[in-house]
Amino acid sequence: MAIAGSVEAVARLKRSRLKVRFCTNESQKSRAELVGQLRRLGFDISEGEVTAPAPAACQILKERGLRPHLLIHDGVRSEFDQIDTSNPNCVVIADAGESFSYQNMNSAFQVLMELENPVLISLGKGRYYKETSGLMLDVGPYMKALEYACGIRAEVVGKPSPEFFKSALQAIGVEAHQAVMIGDDIVGDVGGAQRCGMRALQVRTGKFRPSDEHHPEVKADGYVDNLAEAVDLLLQHVDK
């Protein structure tokens, strides 16, 4: 169920002269599945308007001749259909949900330890996200476990990676200082965007927690109750 006012807020944005890009770290669903879900909720959105980590990771794998061992959710596996996974020379980890078993984590660990130059690619590094049933562990804690066990640093594809934000900006032909990020994650959305030179608004919905407004390292450029309020602010500025 969409947060009250959000569907109309997106529609108002798209009717304005502002350019809109949807940036997600969703790595349990393919872009097609995610867009289908959002469209069923009433949002006017197409796959071409979405920047997501799985397609970006596939591009990197192809460019570098990497063959991944995939520790991912079945829902996103179709994004990797065109990727060679034989004789893996890297590991790709995503929010694998129930597939984060000891056995699967250990298999990924073993692949990395057998490589002379181990490469770990993580689709995001979020700590947790919110479902209707409560807060859920995201890919970040599992990524950190493999980093620690193998003595390596993961390459993050997705928020808060600067390259991820830059690819979204390039897609709509906008410079960082001209853009505003709206998100519920103080580190991934707000901090990542600010490090890239963008301004960022934090919404008090989704995974937001009151302590986010007193984060020791990241301070949003503004705090709003929801997406509708954020869009009100942006359109007031545009219409001046």
Buried (B, 14 or more C-beta within 10 A) or exposed (E): EBBEBBBBBBBBBBEBEBBEBBBBBBBBBBBEBBBBEBEEEEBBBEBEBBBBBBBBBBEBBEEEEBEBBBBBBEBBEBBBEEBEEEEBBBBBBBBBBEBBEEEBBEBBBEBBEEBEEBBBBBBBBBBBBBEEEEEEBBBBEBBBBBBEBBEBEBBBBBBBBBBBBEBBBEBBEBEBEBBBBBBBBBBBBBBBBBBBBBBBBBBBBBBBEEEBEEBEEBBBBBBBEBBBBBBBBBBEEEEE
